[in-house]
Amino acid sequence: MKTIAQITFIPLYTDHPKEKVQDIIEFLAQHDVKVDVNYLSTTVIGDTNVVFDLIREIYDEMNLEGQKFRLHVELLSPTDD
């Protein structure tokens, strides 16, 4: 079963928002998921547990770094693929 998540990460109160977003994209690309970068969001397709773990890791890491951010996650129903 594969889960599809559309993730939008919005760094707040930073002079370099593009760098923060690029860091998240690079982080996702290091894992066993398909990553499709779009203009306003990134689509991640992979094993359900992996996708949920990645979302949690992004949230936890940004929180630990003291970042102010918005993290929008839209989940599509799982596929059998």
N, C-alpha and C positions, 0 to 999 in steps of 0.2 A: 504494500500500500504506500502511495506517495501523497504527501501533503503539498499544497500550493499556498504560499504565503506572499502577499504583497506587502512589502515593508517600506515605510517612509520614515526616515530619521531626520529630524530637524534640530540642529544644534541652536541653542539660544545664548544670547549674550557673548558672542565670540567674534573676533575680528577675522577668523579664517574658517567660515562654515564649510567651504568646499573641501578643505583638508580633512575635516572631521568626517564628512560623508564618505570621502575616498577611503579613509581608514576602515570604516565599517564595510565598504564593498570589498576591500582587500581581505579583511577578516573572513567574510563569507566565502570568498573564492578559495580559501585554504581548506575548506571542508568538502566532504563528499556530497555536494548538492549542486544542482544546476542553478546558475545565477544569470538573470537577464536584467541588465541595467536599462532603465527607461528614464525619461526626462524628469519625472517627479517621484518615482519610486523604483524599487528593485524587487523583482519577482524571484523567489527562491522555491525550488522544487526538490524534494528529497524525502527520505524516510521520515515518517511523522515524528518519531522521537528526536531525530537529529535536528529537524526544523524547530521544534519547540525548545530544544536545548540551546540552539543558536540565539533564538529570541531572548531567552533568559540570560545568556552570557552577555549579549549586547547591553541589556538593561542593567545587569549587575555591574559590569565594567564601567559604564558611563557614570553610574551612581557612585562607585568607589573613587573615580577620578574627580568627583565633585562637579561634574558637568551638569549644566541645566539643559534639558532637551525635551522634545516631544518624540514619542515613538508610536507611530500608527501602524497597526498590523491588521491586515484583512486576510482572513483564512477562507479558502475555497474548500468545498467538500473534497474528500480524498479521492484519488483515482486508483484503479487496480494496477496500473502500469508499474 
